[in-house]
């Protein structure tokens, strides 16, 4: 077993950190967290509000977020059964960091586009 997979008392496993950051940094995970910010939503509500996500990708991402304890899934005994998704207490702790990232992206969007254009022009000359 590699040192990355060995558990150390009081230390974080680098592979585990990467896996967690990959989950919460995934574009679909961020979209779902953002959509659940104001309360529970049904699967189809999420599907409609997140443009470009496939049903399979939404299902896989929801399962991953549930597995990691960031969202909860509640099945209500209606006909047909109703399934609601919502942020857990731990999931709610993502709201401030996600909001900070979105704010940073908005504040730097023009600069990033200008840098890309400058880079692309230099690469193509």
C-alpha positions in Angstrom: 0.0 0.0 0.0 1.3 3.5 -0.9 2.0 6.1 1.8 -0.9 8.1 0.4 -3.3 5.3 1.4 -1.9 4.8 4.9 -3.9 6.4 7.6 -1.9 8.5 10.0 -3.2 9.6 13.4 -3.9 13.3 13.2 -2.9 13.6 9.5 -5.1 13.9 6.4 -4.5 11.4 3.7 -3.5 13.3 0.5 -5.5 11.0 -1.7 -8.6 11.6 0.5 -8.1 15.3 0.3 -8.0 15.2 -3.5 -11.1 13.0 -3.6 -13.1 15.4 -1.4 -11.9 18.5 -3.2 -12.8 16.8 -6.5 -16.3 16.1 -5.3 -17.0 19.6 -4.0 -15.2 21.3 -6.8 -17.0 19.5 -9.5 -19.1 21.8 -11.6 -22.3 19.8 -11.1 -21.8 19.5 -7.4 -21.4 23.2 -7.1 -24.6 23.7 -9.2 -26.5 21.4 -7.0 -25.3 23.0 -3.8 -26.2 26.4 -5.2 -29.7 25.1 -6.1 -30.3 23.6 -2.7 -29.2 26.8 -0.9 -32.7 28.0 -0.3 -34.3 24.7 0.6 -35.2 21.2 -0.6 -36.0 20.5 -4.2 -37.3 17.5 -6.1 -35.2 15.7 -8.7 -37.1 17.2 -11.7 -36.9 20.7 -10.2 -33.1 20.3 -10.0 -33.0 18.9 -13.5 -34.9 22.0 -14.9 -32.8 24.5 -12.9 -29.4 23.1 -13.9 -28.9 23.6 -17.6 -26.9 21.0 -19.5 -26.9 18.2 -17.0 -28.1 14.8 -18.1 -30.4 12.7 -15.9 -27.6 10.1 -15.4 -25.1 12.8 -14.3 -27.6 14.4 -11.9 -28.3 11.0 -10.4 -24.6 10.1 -10.0 -23.8 13.5 -8.6 -26.7 13.4 -6.1 -25.6 10.0 -4.9 -22.0 11.1 -4.5 -23.1 14.1 -2.5 -25.4 12.0 -0.4 -22.7 9.4 0.2 -20.4 12.2 1.4 -23.0 13.5 3.8 -23.5 16.8 2.0 -27.2 16.3 1.0 -30.0 14.2 2.3 -32.6 12.3 0.3 -36.1 12.0 1.7 -38.7 9.7 0.1 -42.3 10.8 0.8 -45.0 8.1 0.7 -47.1 9.7 -2.0 -48.3 8.2 -5.3 -46.0 8.3 -7.2 -43.4 8.5 -4.4 -41.9 12.0 -4.0 -38.2 12.4 -3.4 -36.7 15.6 -2.0 -33.1 16.5 -1.8 -31.7 19.1 0.7 -28.4 20.2 2.1 -27.4 18.6 5.4 -25.9 20.7 8.2 -22.4 19.8 6.8 -23.6 20.7 3.3 -24.8 24.1 4.5 -21.2 24.8 5.6 -20.3 24.9 1.8 -22.5 27.9 1.1 -20.0 30.5 2.3 -17.0 29.1 0.4 -19.1 28.5 -2.8 -20.4 32.0 -2.5 -16.9 33.4 -2.2 -15.8 31.4 -5.3 -18.7 32.7 -7.3 -18.1 36.3 -6.2 -14.4 35.9 -7.1 -15.3 34.6 -10.6 -17.8 37.4 -11.2 -15.2 40.0 -10.0 -12.5 38.6 -12.2 -14.4 37.5 -15.3 -13.4 40.5 -17.5 -9.7 40.2 -16.5 -9.7 36.5 -17.2 -11.3 37.0 -20.6 -8.7 39.6 -21.4 -5.8 37.4 -20.3 -7.2 34.5 -22.4 -7.5 36.8 -25.5 -3.9 38.0 -25.0 -2.6 34.5 -24.5 -4.5 33.1 -27.5 -3.2 36.0 -29.7 0.4 35.3 -28.7 0.0 31.6 -29.3 -1.5 32.2 -32.8 1.1 34.7 -33.9 
